[in-house]
Amino acid sequence: MVASLVNYGTNWGAVALAGFCNFYSLRKGELVTGIQVKQLNSDEDFGMSQVAAKEAITKACIARFCYTFPMFFTPVLFNAALSKVNLLPKTGSKMRILTEVVGVGSGLYLAMGLNCSIYPQFVSIDVSKLELPIQEKAKARNIQTLYFNKGI
C-alpha cells in the first residue's frame, strides 16, 4: 500500500507539474497583454487587465495542479479497499484489468466534477485591485466588482 502511494505520488507530481508548466507557458503572454474584464450580467467589456491575467493564470494553474490528484489516488485507494476485504482480483486477470479501469474512471469522474465546482471558470475581482483606467470606467457606473474568464 505504501509503495503504491509513493509510486502514484511520484507520478502525480510529475504529471501535475507538467500540466502546470504547460498551462503557464501557453498563457504567459497574457501577463503582458492582459485579459478582458467585464460585467457578467451585461457582458460589457471594461478593458484588458494585467492584474486579472496574473490572477487568472495563478488560479488556473492551481486548478490544473489539483485536478490530477483524484485521478491518481482514487485507483490506489479503491484497490486498497478491495484488497482489505479480499475482493481484489488476481494480478493479470481480466477482472483485475476491469477493476483498474473502474478505479481510473472513477478518479476521472471525481476530478472533473470537483474541479468544476471548486474552481469556477468565471472569477470576480474587486475593481479597486485593477488598473486605474478600468477603475475609473467602473466607478463612473458605480460598479464594485468585475469578472474575468480564468480559463480551464
Secondary structure, 3 states (H helix, E strand, C coil): CHHHHHHHHHHHHHHHHHHHHHHHHHHCCHHHHCEEEECCCCCCEEEEEHHHHHHHHHHHHHHHHHHHHHHHHHHHHHHHHHHHCCCCCCCCCHHHHHHHHHHHHHHHHHHHHHHHHHCCCEEEEEHHHCCHHHHHHHHHCCCCEEEEECCC
